Amino acid sequence: MTAITKQEIAALPVEFKLNGRTVVGRADETLIQTAKHHGIEIPHLCYKEGLRPDGNCRACVVEIKGERALAPSCCRTPADGMEVVTDSERVRTSQKMVLELLLSDMPEAAGEGKGSPASSPYTLDSELDRWARALGVGKPRFPARRQPKSDVSHPAIAVNLDACIQCTRCLRACREEQVNDVIGYAFRGEHSKIVFDFDDPMGSSTCVACGECVQACPTGALMPARGAGLVGVDRKVDSVCPFCGVGCQLTYHVKDNRIAFVTGRGGPANEGRLCVKGRYGFDYAHHRQRLTRPLIRKPGAKKSGDFTMDPDNWREVFREASWDEALDFAAGGLKRILDAGGAKAGRFALAGFGSAKGSNEEAYLFQKLVRTGFGTNNVDHCTRLCHASSVAALMEGVNSGAVSNPVRDVAKAEVIFLIGANPTVNHPVAATWIKNAAKNGTKLIVADPRRTELSRYAAHFLQFNADTDVALLNAMLHVIVDEGLANEAFIRDRTSGYEALRENVKKFSPELMAPVCGIPAQTIREVARMYATSGASMILWGMGISQHVHGTDNARCLIALAMITGQIGRPGTGLHPLRGQNNVQGASDAGLIPMFYPDYQRVATTEAKERFERLWSAELDPKPGLTVVEIVNAACEGRIRGMYIMGENPALSDPDANHARVGLAALEHLVVQDIFLTETAYLADVVLPATAWPEKIGTVTNTDRLVQLGRKAVEPPGEAKPDLWIIVEIARRLGLPWAYEHPRDVFDEMRLCMDSIAGITWERLERDSAVTYPCEHEGDAGDPIVFIEHFPTATGRAKLVPADLIKAAEQPDEDYPMVLITGRQLEHWHTGAMTRRAGVLDALEPEPVASLNSQDLARLGVKPGGIVTVASRRGSISLYARAEEGTPLGAVFIPFCYYEASANKLTNPVLDPFGKIPEFKYCAVKVSKGGATPVHASYGGGQALAPA
C-alpha cells in the first residue's frame, strides 16, 4: 500500500457548514478561500491572495460554533463538521467597527466627509473604501491620529502614511514575494509604522521600484507617483509585458486612449508579480517622439557612420510622405537591387533584420518575406547577439534550442546552479522565484565574474576570473567523473560520446584549474558533488556564458554536466538559458535566423526545403544566410547593398558600433520600420512608423516556451500602422500574393509548418491567454518539461561534446590593462529606445555609468560620480563612475543602453565560430580619469506625445 504524502492529506476534501449550507472545502485552504469558491465574499484588508495570511486587521472575522472569540477567516482552515457563519449580527458589528476605526485615520476626501453616502465619497476608491460602502459604514465617530507627512522622494512611488492601516501587505509583498527586504515595521505602540530600510525616505532607500507594495496596498498609502493612480480608468486590457523573456502577464488600465497605470496579472510565469520596467515602463508608447507619419530621406542628406542624432530635429534629414509613396519607395529600392545583375546576384545583395520585440506572427512573416521575396536566407535578429552559442550547443547536443524546464521549477529543485546570469537585473521576476526557493531551503550556487545580488542567497558564490568558464566547468566535470558521481545508467541509455568527454576532462583537475579560474580546488569539488548528488539539480545561465568566442564550448560543458549526472527530464532539473527579450524565443522558433526555417528545420536539408517550398509556393535557397555581424561586414564591403530592418537597432546594439554604422551608412537602400527615430533609423532612406506593443494583437513566446497572447489596449498615434500590415504591403509590392488580414491568419499558417505548436488554436489563446509548447495536437495540455524519456535526435540520445580552453580573442596588455564587461541595467532595456522614453525609468537612471571596484577608482584618483574615459582599440567613451564592490579588480562594467556613451563602440566584433555570436563580455580597455561630460540624449523621458 502506498504511503500518503502530506500534500495529499492537505488536499483531502473537508465537509462543513457555511452559513447554514453544507459545503466541501480542502484542508489546505483557508475559510476565506473556501467561502469565495462558494460565492461568499468576506470583508478583508490585510489578506491578499498569494501573500502569507497575517490576520492582523480583523476585518475578515467569522463566527465558528462552539468558539468564544470570533476567528480571522484568512488564518483558519475548515475541519469536518465545523459550522461557520460569515454574516451574523455579531460578525457584522465587529467587521463594521474595524472598518470605522480604520476609516477614522484616513485623509478627508476633498469636499466630502469620510464615509459620506454620496455616489463617490472616497478620494481613492480603495479596498477600504469599497468594503466600507458594502457594509454601510458611515462617517467615523472617532478622532484621527496625528498624521505623518507624505514622502514623495521616489520617482515611482508616493508614500502617504496618513492612509496606512499597518496591514503589512506591503511588507510581505516586499520581503516574502519579491524578497527585496526594503520595507519593515518599526517602533512600538502609537509610534509604530511602516519604514523603508532604516526609516529612510523611500527615494534614498534600496527600493528597486518593483511596485509590488503599491499593488498590495489596500488603502492608497502607497501609490504611483505618476499617472492616474487608482481611479478614473475607462477599461482594463489583459496583455503581456513587452520587455524581458520572463513573459509576465499584466493588465493595462486605460483612460482616454492612454495607459494610466499597469498592474500584474496572475499569469503562469509571474502570478501577478512585475518589475520596475513592467510596472512603470509603459508611457514610452505616448512619448512625443513617436513616429506618426512615414519619412523619406531628403535629397542631399548624406549618410555617415559618424553622426550625432537628435530625434527632435528629424526635419533636417527627412521629409514626411504618404503611406503609398513611402511603401512604393521602400519596396522599389529593394526591387531595384534585387533585379540588378540578375536575380541570383540581387538576392545575395539583400538582407533583413527582424525583431525579438515583435510578435511571433510578425517574425514569421518577416522571414518568409526575406526568403520568398528577396530569395535569400540573409535574415537574422538579436538572438545572434545573446543566445546564439547556447542554441548552437543545444541543437548539436539535443537537437532542440528550447529550455527543458520552466523557471518556476526552481521551487522543485534541491540545487540551482546559476552561472553567467544576473536575473535580479535582467529577469527580475524570475529572480524572485529563485530567491523564494533559496529561502525555502534550495541550495543556490552562483557563478559569475561579478558579485551579483543573488550571491546574498547563495550557499556557494564562485567569483571566477572572467574568460575562464570552461576551466571551472571542466573541473566540475572532472570531479564528477573521477569520484564516481556520474549516472552510469543515464549515460549508457541516453547519451553518446561519453568516452571522449571522460578522456578530455582528465586533464582538468580542480587543483590544476584553480589557479586559472580563481576558485579554490576544494570549493570546486564541493559544488560538483552538491550538483551531482542532489535529487534534482537545475542549471540556468545567461549571456555571461554565451557572449564569448568560446560561448558554444561554455554551453557544451553545461549540457555535459546535466547529461552525465542524469539531471534532466524531471521536475526541478534541466537546462534553462534565460531568454533576453520578450520574444527572442518565439522569433527564433518562427525562423527569424539564417540557418533554420520555422521550428528549427535546417535550410540545408532537402526535406525541410521541399516542405516550405510546397507551403509557400516558392523556390528557396538551400544555402544558410549571413548572420547579423556578417551582414554588417558585407555591407561595409559592398556585398550587401540593401536592407529591411524591423524593430532592431544595430547602430547601437552591434559590437564595434562605429564599424556597424559605417556599414549601414554604406547601403544603397535602407528601409527601417520602428516606433522611434532610432540611431539605425537615422541612417535610413525611408522610415515606416509602426505600432508599439500595447497597440497591437499578437502572440509571443517566453523563456519557458509559453505562447502568450498580447491584446491591443490603445490606438496608435497619427498614421502609425501595425507591423504586420506594413510587412504585407511591402511583400505585395515585391510581387507576393499575400492576403493576410489578421494575426490569426498568420498563426494558422504557422501551425501548418511548426509541429511544436500545431495543437494550439487561436481560440484557445483567446480563452486561456497562454499555452506551453510542444503542443502537437488540439486539446493537449502542453509539455512544461521535455526530454523525459528521450531526446529529439535521430538516435534519441544526447550528444556529449568535449571542450578545451580557448582564451578570449583580445587579452589585457600594457596599453589596455583592464577588462570590459557589458550588459543591461535593471531600469533600462537593450538600447534604451523604449525605456529612456519612460518617465519613471529615465528618472531612476538618467545618466551613463561605468561601474568599477572602489580600489580601482582610488588608484585612478576618481571619486564616485566623477567622469572617466574608457577606451579600447576601437573607440572611446566618457561617462560617470560608480563604485561597485561586486565588480572585480581590473574590470569595468558598462550597460549598453546609452547612446551618448555607447559601450558597443568599444566591444570586439570577433565571433564564436559555431554560434557566430560576438564577444560582448570580454575585451581589453584602458580607463583614465576625466573626459567630456556626457550629454544626455535628447529623448526627454516620459514626455507626452505632441498633439497632431
Long-range contacts (C-beta under 8 A, 24 or more apart in sequence): 14-77, 14-78, 14-79, 14-80, 15-80, 15-81, 16-78, 16-79, 16-80, 16-81, 16-82, 16-83, 16-84, 17-82, 17-83, 17-84, 18-84, 18-86, 19-84, 19-85, 19-86, 19-87, 20-85, 25-77, 25-78, 26-78, 27-77, 27-78, 27-79, 28-77, 29-77, 29-78, 30-73, 30-74, 30-75, 30-76, 30-77, 31-62, 31-71, 31-73, 31-74, 31-76, 31-77, 31-78, 31-84, 32-60, 32-73, 32-74, 34-78, 35-73, 35-86, 40-86, 42-73, 42-86, 43-95, 43-99, 43-131, 43-134, 43-135, 44-73, 44-74, 44-131, 45-102, 45-127, 45-128, 45-131, 45-165, 45-167, 45-218, 45-219, 46-74, 46-167, 46-168, 46-169, 46-218, 47-74, 48-169, 48-173, 48-216, 48-218, 50-177, 50-271, 50-272, 51-169, 51-172, 51-173, 51-176, 51-177, 51-216, 52-172, 52-176, 54-167, 54-168, 54-172, 56-166, 56-167, 56-168, 57-98, 57-102, 57-165, 57-167, 58-94, 58-98, 59-95, 59-98, 59-99, 59-102, 59-131, 60-95, 61-91, 61-94, 61-95, 61-98, 62-86, 62-91, 63-88, 63-90, 63-91, 70-94, 92-135, 95-135, 96-135, 96-136, 96-137, 99-128, 99-131, 99-132, 99-135, 99-137, 100-132, 100-137, 100-140, 100-141, 100-142, 101-140, 101-142, 102-128, 102-165, 103-128, 103-132, 103-137, 103-140, 104-140, 104-141, 104-142, 104-143, 104-144, 105-144, 105-145, 105-147, 105-162, 105-163, 105-165, 106-144, 106-162, 106-163, 106-219, 107-147, 107-160, 107-162, 107-163, 113-139, 114-139, 114-140, 115-139, 115-140, 123-220, 124-163, 124-219, 124-220, 124-223, 124-229, 124-230, 124-231, 125-230, 125-231, 126-163, 126-218, 126-219, 126-220, 126-230, 127-218, 127-219, 128-165, 128-218, 128-219, 145-190, 148-193, 151-201, 151-202, 151-203, 152-225, 153-201, 153-202, 153-203, 153-204, 154-201, 154-202, 154-203, 154-205, 154-207, 154-209, 154-225, 155-203, 155-209, 155-225, 155-226, 155-839, 155-840, 155-843, 155-844, 156-209, 156-211, 156-224, 156-225, 156-226, 156-276, 156-279, 156-280, 156-840, 156-843, 156-844, 157-202, 157-207, 157-209, 157-211, 157-213, 157-214, 157-222, 157-223, 157-224, 157-225, 158-222, 158-223, 158-224, 158-225, 159-196, 159-202, 159-221, 159-222, 160-220, 160-221, 160-222, 160-223, 161-193, 161-194, 161-221, 162-221, 163-219, 163-220, 163-221, 164-193, 164-194, 164-219, 164-221, 165-218, 165-219, 165-221, 166-192, 166-193, 166-194, 167-218, 167-219, 168-194, 169-213, 169-216, 169-217, 169-218, 170-194, 170-212, 170-213, 170-216, 170-217, 170-221, 170-222, 172-216, 173-212, 173-213, 173-215, 173-216, 174-212, 174-213, 177-212, 177-273, 177-432, 177-436, 178-210, 178-212, 178-273, 178-432, 178-435, 179-432, 179-435, 179-436, 179-439, 179-457, 180-206, 180-207, 180-208, 180-210, 182-206, 182-207, 182-208, 183-213, 194-221, 208-275, 208-276, 208-424, 208-428, 208-826, 209-276, 209-279, 209-280, 209-827, 209-840, 209-844, 210-273, 210-274, 210-275, 210-276, 210-279, 210-428, 211-274, 211-276, 211-279, 211-280, 212-264, 212-273, 212-274, 214-279, 215-263, 215-264, 215-272, 215-274, 215-279, 224-261, 224-280, 225-840, 226-280, 226-283, 226-839, 226-840, 226-942, 227-260, 227-261, 227-283, 228-253, 228-255, 228-260, 228-261, 229-260, 229-261, 232-260, 233-260, 237-694, 237-711, 237-712, 237-713, 238-265, 238-711, 238-769, 239-693, 239-694, 239-710, 239-711, 239-713, 240-267, 240-582, 240-700, 240-702, 240-708, 240-709, 240-710, 241-274, 241-277, 241-278, 241-582, 242-357, 242-582, 242-692, 242-693, 242-694, 242-710, 242-834, 243-275, 243-277, 243-278, 243-281, 243-581, 243-582, 243-829, 243-834, 243-835, 244-275, 244-277, 244-426, 244-427, 244-428, 244-579, 244-580, 244-581, 244-582, 244-829, 245-427, 245-578, 245-579, 245-580, 245-581, 245-582, 245-583, 245-584, 245-585, 245-702, 245-703, 246-270, 246-407, 246-427, 246-428, 246-429, 246-430, 246-702, 246-703, 247-582, 247-700, 247-701, 247-702, 247-703, 247-704, 247-706, 247-708, 248-273, 248-274, 248-275, 248-278, 248-429, 249-708, 249-769, 249-770, 250-274, 250-278, 250-279, 252-282, 252-694, 252-713, 252-714, 254-713, 254-714, 257-714, 257-715, 258-286, 258-714, 259-283, 259-285, 259-286, 259-694, 259-713, 259-714, 267-708, 267-769, 267-770, 268-406, 268-408, 268-704, 268-706, 268-770, 268-772, 269-406, 269-407, 269-408, 269-429, 269-430, 269-702, 269-704, 269-706, 270-429, 273-429, 273-432, 274-429, 275-428, 275-429, 275-826, 276-428, 276-826, 276-827, 276-840, 276-841, 276-844, 277-428, 277-826, 277-827, 277-829, 277-835, 277-838, 277-841, 278-429, 280-838, 280-840, 280-841, 281-829, 281-834, 281-835, 281-838, 281-840, 281-841, 282-694, 282-838, 283-837, 283-838, 283-839, 283-840, 283-942, 284-692, 284-834, 284-835, 284-837, 284-838, 285-675, 285-692, 285-693, 285-694, 285-695, 285-714, 286-717, 286-944, 286-945, 287-676, 287-837, 287-939, 287-940, 287-942, 287-943, 287-944, 287-945, 288-940, 288-943, 288-944, 288-945, 288-946, 289-676, 289-677, 289-837, 289-939, 289-940, 289-943, 290-675, 290-676, 290-689, 290-692, 290-717, 290-718, 290-720, 290-945, 291-674, 291-675, 291-676, 291-677, 291-681, 291-687, 291-689, 291-690, 291-720, 292-689, 292-717, 292-718, 292-719, 292-720, 292-948, 293-320, 293-321, 293-689, 293-718, 293-719, 294-320, 294-321, 294-322, 294-323, 294-325, 294-326, 294-327, 294-686, 294-687, 294-688, 294-689, 294-719, 295-319, 295-320, 295-321, 295-326, 295-677, 295-684, 295-686, 295-687, 295-689, 296-320, 296-321, 296-325, 296-326, 296-329, 296-685, 296-686, 296-687, 297-684, 297-685, 297-686, 303-664, 303-665, 303-666, 303-683, 304-665, 305-658, 305-659, 305-661, 305-662, 305-663, 305-664, 305-665, 306-658, 306-661, 307-661, 307-682, 307-683, 309-677, 309-679, 309-682, 309-899, 310-938, 311-676, 311-677, 311-682, 311-938, 311-939, 312-938, 312-940, 314-677, 317-682, 318-687, 321-686, 323-719, 323-721, 323-729, 326-686, 326-688, 327-688, 327-726, 327-729, 327-730, 327-733, 328-733, 329-685, 329-686, 330-644, 330-671, 330-685, 330-686, 330-688, 330-730, 330-733, 331-730, 331-733, 331-734, 332-733, 333-642, 333-668, 333-669, 333-671, 333-685, 333-686, 334-374, 334-642, 334-644, 334-669, 334-671, 334-730, 334-734, 335-733, 335-734, 336-669, 337-641, 337-642, 337-668, 337-669, 338-374, 338-375, 338-642, 338-734, 343-375, 346-375, 347-374, 347-375, 347-376, 347-621, 348-376, 348-378, 348-639, 349-639, 349-640, 349-641, 349-642, 350-374, 350-376, 350-378, 350-640, 350-641, 350-642, 350-643, 350-644, 351-376, 351-378, 351-379, 351-380, 351-625, 351-626, 351-631, 351-634, 351-635, 351-640, 351-642, 351-643, 351-644, 352-378, 352-379, 352-380, 352-643, 352-644, 352-645, 352-646, 353-379, 353-380, 353-381, 353-628, 353-631, 353-643, 353-644, 353-645, 353-646, 353-648, 353-650, 354-379, 354-380, 354-381, 354-587, 354-592, 354-646, 354-647, 354-648, 355-381, 355-382, 355-583, 355-587, 355-646, 355-647, 355-648, 356-381, 356-382, 356-383, 356-580, 356-581, 356-582, 356-583, 356-584, 356-587, 356-592, 357-581, 357-582, 357-583, 357-647, 357-693, 358-583, 358-587, 358-646, 358-647, 358-698, 358-723, 359-583, 359-586, 359-696, 359-697, 359-698, 359-699, 359-700, 359-710, 359-723, 359-724, 359-743, 360-583, 360-586, 360-587, 360-589, 360-590, 360-698, 360-699, 360-700, 360-701, 360-707, 360-747, 360-750, 361-698, 361-699, 361-724, 361-743, 361-746, 361-747, 361-750, 362-646, 362-698, 362-723, 362-724, 362-727, 363-583, 363-586, 363-587, 363-590, 363-591, 363-592, 364-590, 364-591, 364-592, 364-598, 364-746, 364-749, 364-750, 365-724, 365-727, 365-728, 365-731, 365-740, 365-746, 366-592, 366-646, 366-727, 367-590, 367-591, 367-592, 367-593, 367-598, 368-591, 368-616, 369-644, 369-727, 369-730, 369-731, 369-734, 369-736, 370-644, 371-597, 371-612, 371-616, 371-618, 371-620, 371-621, 372-616, 372-618, 372-620, 372-736, 373-730, 373-731, 373-734, 373-735, 373-736, 375-619, 375-621, 376-621, 376-625, 377-594, 377-595, 377-603, 377-621, 377-623, 377-624, 377-625, 378-594, 378-625, 378-626, 378-631, 378-640, 379-592, 379-593, 379-594, 379-625, 380-592, 380-593, 380-594, 380-625, 380-626, 380-627, 380-628, 380-631, 381-584, 381-587, 381-588, 381-592, 381-593, 381-628, 381-648, 382-580, 382-581, 382-584, 382-628, 382-648, 382-653, 382-830, 383-584, 383-587, 383-588, 383-592, 383-593, 384-593, 384-627, 384-628, 384-629, 384-915, 384-916, 384-917, 385-547, 385-628, 385-653, 385-654, 385-917, 385-918, 385-920, 386-543, 386-546, 386-547, 386-579, 386-580, 386-581, 386-584, 386-917, 387-543, 387-546, 387-577, 387-579, 387-580, 387-584, 387-917, 388-546, 388-551, 388-627, 388-912, 388-915, 388-916, 388-917, 389-545, 389-546, 389-547, 389-548, 389-551, 389-552, 389-554, 389-555, 389-912, 389-914, 389-915, 389-917, 390-541, 390-545, 390-546, 390-551, 390-555, 390-577, 390-915, 391-577, 391-588, 391-915, 392-552, 392-555, 392-912, 392-914, 392-915, 393-552, 393-553, 393-555, 393-556, 393-559, 393-801, 393-914, 393-915, 394-555, 394-559, 394-575, 394-577, 395-600, 396-552, 396-556, 396-799, 396-801, 396-914, 397-556, 397-559, 397-563, 397-798, 397-799, 397-800, 397-801, 398-559, 398-787, 398-791, 398-792, 398-793, 398-798, 398-799, 399-600, 399-791, 399-792, 399-793, 399-794, 400-600, 400-786, 400-787, 400-791, 400-792, 401-588, 401-600, 402-585, 402-589, 402-705, 402-786, 403-574, 403-575, 403-576, 403-577, 403-579, 403-703, 403-704, 403-705, 404-568, 404-569, 404-573, 404-574, 404-575, 404-576, 404-785, 404-786, 404-787, 405-538, 405-571, 405-572, 405-573, 405-574, 405-575, 405-576, 405-784, 405-785, 406-576, 406-704, 406-705, 406-706, 406-772, 406-784, 406-785, 407-433, 407-434, 407-540, 407-576, 407-578, 407-703, 407-704, 408-433, 408-704, 409-538, 409-571, 409-572, 409-573, 409-574, 409-784, 409-785, 410-434, 410-437, 410-442, 410-538, 410-540, 410-572, 411-436, 411-437, 411-440, 411-442, 411-572, 412-536, 412-571, 412-572, 413-437, 413-442, 413-534, 413-536, 413-537, 413-538, 413-572, 413-573, 414-442, 414-443, 414-534, 414-535, 414-536, 414-537, 414-572, 415-442, 415-443, 415-444, 415-445, 415-530, 415-531, 415-534, 415-536, 415-537, 415-538, 416-442, 416-443, 416-444, 416-445, 416-537, 416-538, 416-540, 417-445, 417-447, 417-527, 417-531, 417-537, 417-538, 417-539, 417-540, 417-561, 418-444, 418-445, 418-446, 418-447, 418-454, 418-539, 418-540, 418-541, 419-446, 419-447, 419-448, 419-469, 419-539, 419-540, 419-541, 419-544, 419-545, 419-558, 420-447, 420-448, 420-469, 420-541, 420-542, 420-543, 420-544, 420-545, 420-546, 420-554, 421-448, 421-540, 421-541, 421-542, 421-543, 421-544, 421-545, 421-578, 422-448, 422-450, 422-452, 422-453, 422-454, 422-542, 422-544, 422-823, 423-454, 423-540, 423-542, 423-578, 424-452, 424-453, 424-454, 424-826, 425-452, 425-453, 425-823, 425-824, 425-825, 425-826, 426-542, 426-578, 426-580, 426-823, 426-824, 427-542, 427-578, 427-703, 428-826, 430-578, 430-703, 434-540, 443-530, 443-534, 445-527, 445-530, 445-531, 447-472, 448-544, 449-544, 449-821, 449-888, 449-891, 450-821, 450-886, 450-887, 450-888, 450-891, 450-893, 451-885, 451-886, 451-887, 452-886, 455-886, 459-530, 460-523, 460-526, 460-527, 460-530, 462-519, 462-523, 462-527, 463-518, 463-519, 463-888, 464-517, 464-518, 464-519, 465-516, 465-517, 465-518, 465-888, 466-819, 466-821, 466-888, 466-891, 466-921, 466-922, 467-548, 467-807, 467-808, 467-819, 467-922, 468-516, 468-517, 468-518, 469-544, 469-545, 469-548, 469-550, 469-554, 469-557, 470-550, 470-553, 470-554, 470-557, 470-803, 470-804, 470-805, 470-806, 471-508, 471-513, 471-516, 471-517, 471-805, 472-513, 472-517, 472-519, 472-524, 473-554, 473-557, 473-558, 473-561, 473-803, 474-504, 474-505, 474-508, 474-513, 474-557, 474-803, 474-805, 475-508, 475-509, 475-510, 475-512, 475-513, 475-514, 475-517, 475-521, 475-524, 475-528, 476-524, 476-527, 476-528, 476-531, 476-561, 477-501, 477-505, 477-508, 477-528, 477-557, 477-560, 477-561, 477-564, 478-505, 478-506, 478-508, 478-509, 478-510, 478-513, 479-510, 479-524, 479-525, 479-528, 479-529, 479-532, 480-528, 480-531, 480-532, 480-561, 480-564, 480-565, 481-505, 481-506, 481-564, 482-506, 482-509, 483-525, 483-529, 485-528, 485-529, 485-532, 485-533, 485-565, 486-532, 486-564, 486-565, 487-564, 487-565, 487-566, 489-566, 490-563, 490-564, 490-565, 490-566, 491-563, 491-564, 491-566, 494-563, 494-566, 494-790, 494-791, 494-796, 494-797, 494-798, 495-563, 495-564, 495-797, 495-798, 495-799, 495-800, 496-795, 496-797, 496-798, 496-799, 496-800, 497-799, 497-800, 497-801, 497-802, 498-564, 498-800, 500-800, 500-802, 501-560, 501-564, 501-800, 501-801, 501-802, 503-802, 504-802, 504-803, 504-804, 505-802, 516-805, 531-561, 531-565, 531-567, 532-565, 532-567, 534-567, 535-572, 536-567, 536-570, 536-571, 536-572, 536-573, 537-562, 537-565, 537-567, 537-572, 537-573, 538-567, 538-572, 538-573, 538-574, 538-576, 539-567, 539-574, 539-575, 539-576, 540-576, 540-577, 540-578, 541-576, 541-577, 541-578, 542-577, 542-578, 542-580, 543-580, 543-823, 543-920, 543-921, 544-823, 544-921, 545-577, 546-577, 546-915, 546-917, 547-917, 547-918, 547-919, 547-920, 547-921, 548-808, 548-912, 548-919, 548-921, 548-922, 549-806, 549-808, 549-809, 549-910, 549-911, 549-912, 549-913, 549-919, 550-803, 550-806, 550-808, 550-912, 551-912, 551-915, 551-917, 552-912, 552-913, 552-914, 552-915, 553-803, 553-804, 553-806, 554-803, 556-801, 556-802, 556-803, 557-803, 559-798, 559-800, 559-801, 560-800, 560-801, 563-798, 563-800, 564-800, 568-787, 569-785, 569-786, 569-787, 569-788, 569-789, 570-785, 570-788, 571-785, 574-785, 574-787, 576-703, 577-703, 578-703, 579-702, 579-703, 580-830, 581-830, 582-693, 582-700, 582-702, 583-700, 583-701, 585-701, 585-702, 585-703, 585-705, 586-699, 586-700, 586-701, 586-707, 589-701, 589-754, 589-756, 589-757, 590-750, 590-754, 594-624, 594-625, 594-626, 594-627, 595-624, 595-625, 597-753, 598-750, 598-753, 598-754, 599-753, 599-754, 599-755, 599-756, 611-753, 612-753, 615-749, 615-752, 615-753, 627-911, 627-916, 628-654, 628-916, 629-654, 629-655, 629-909, 629-911, 629-916, 629-918, 630-911, 630-916, 632-659, 632-660, 632-663, 632-664, 633-663, 633-909, 634-663, 635-663, 635-664, 635-666, 635-667, 636-662, 636-663, 636-666, 638-666, 640-667, 641-667, 641-668, 641-669, 642-667, 642-668, 642-669, 642-670, 642-671, 643-667, 643-669, 643-670, 643-671, 644-671, 644-673, 644-730, 645-670, 645-671, 645-672, 645-673, 645-680, 645-684, 646-672, 646-673, 646-674, 646-690, 646-723, 646-727, 647-673, 647-674, 647-675, 647-690, 647-723, 648-680, 649-674, 649-678, 649-679, 649-680, 649-830, 649-831, 649-833, 650-680, 651-678, 651-679, 651-680, 651-682, 651-683, 652-678, 652-679, 652-680, 652-831, 652-832, 652-896, 652-899, 652-902, 652-904, 653-830, 653-831, 653-896, 653-904, 654-904, 654-909, 654-918, 655-904, 655-907, 655-908, 655-909, 655-918, 655-919, 655-920, 656-874, 656-875, 656-904, 656-905, 656-907, 656-908, 656-909, 657-875, 657-902, 657-904, 657-905, 657-907, 658-874, 658-875, 658-905, 659-874, 659-909, 660-904, 671-730, 673-723, 673-726, 673-727, 674-833, 675-720, 675-833, 676-833, 676-834, 676-837, 678-831, 678-833, 679-831, 679-899, 688-721, 688-726, 689-718, 689-719, 689-720, 689-721, 690-720, 690-721, 690-722, 690-723, 690-726, 691-716, 691-720, 691-721, 691-722, 691-723, 692-716, 692-834, 695-720, 695-722, 696-722, 696-723, 696-724, 697-742, 697-743, 698-724, 698-743, 699-743, 699-747, 699-765, 701-773, 704-772, 704-784, 705-772, 705-773, 705-774, 705-784, 706-770, 706-771, 706-772, 707-757, 707-760, 707-765, 707-770, 707-771, 707-772, 707-773, 708-765, 708-769, 708-770, 709-765, 709-766, 709-769, 709-770, 717-945, 717-948, 718-948, 808-919, 808-922, 808-923, 809-908, 809-910, 809-919, 810-873, 810-908, 810-910, 810-919, 810-922, 810-923, 810-924, 811-924, 812-890, 812-924, 813-924, 815-926, 816-871, 816-872, 816-873, 816-924, 816-925, 816-926, 817-890, 817-924, 817-926, 818-856, 818-890, 818-891, 818-892, 818-924, 818-925, 818-926, 818-927, 819-890, 819-891, 819-892, 819-922, 819-923, 819-924, 819-925, 820-870, 820-872, 820-891, 820-892, 820-893, 820-894, 820-903, 820-906, 820-907, 820-922, 820-923, 820-924, 820-925, 821-887, 821-891, 821-892, 821-893, 821-894, 821-921, 821-922, 822-893, 822-894, 822-895, 822-896, 822-903, 822-904, 822-907, 822-920, 822-921, 823-893, 823-895, 823-896, 823-921, 824-895, 824-896, 824-897, 825-895, 825-897, 828-895, 828-897, 829-897, 830-896, 830-897, 831-896, 831-897, 831-899, 832-897, 832-898, 832-899, 832-937, 832-939, 835-897, 836-897, 836-937, 836-939, 836-941, 837-939, 837-940, 837-941, 837-942, 837-943, 838-941, 838-942, 839-941, 839-942, 839-943, 840-942, 841-941, 842-939, 842-941, 842-942, 843-941, 843-942, 846-936, 846-941, 847-879, 847-880, 847-898, 847-934, 847-936, 848-877, 848-879, 848-880, 848-894, 848-895, 848-898, 848-900, 848-901, 848-934, 849-879, 849-880, 849-881, 849-882, 849-894, 849-895, 850-879, 850-880, 850-881, 850-882, 850-892, 850-893, 850-894, 850-927, 851-882, 851-883, 851-884, 851-887, 851-892, 851-893, 851-894, 852-881, 852-882, 852-883, 852-884, 852-887, 852-891, 852-892, 852-893, 852-927, 853-883, 853-884, 853-885, 853-887, 853-888, 853-889, 853-891, 854-883, 854-885, 855-889, 856-889, 856-890, 856-892, 856-927, 857-881, 857-883, 860-927, 860-928, 860-929, 861-929, 862-929, 866-929, 866-930, 867-929, 867-930, 867-931, 867-932, 867-933, 867-934, 868-927, 868-928, 868-929, 868-930, 868-931, 869-927, 869-928, 869-929, 869-930, 869-931, 870-894, 870-906, 870-925, 870-926, 870-927, 871-906, 871-925, 871-926, 871-927, 871-928, 872-905, 872-906, 872-907, 872-908, 872-923, 872-924, 872-925, 872-926, 873-924, 874-905, 874-906, 874-907, 874-908, 875-905, 875-906, 876-905, 876-906, 877-901, 877-902, 877-903, 877-905, 877-906, 878-930, 878-931, 878-932, 878-933, 878-934, 879-931, 879-934, 880-934, 892-925, 892-927, 896-920, 898-934, 898-937, 899-937, 900-934, 900-935, 900-936, 900-937, 901-934
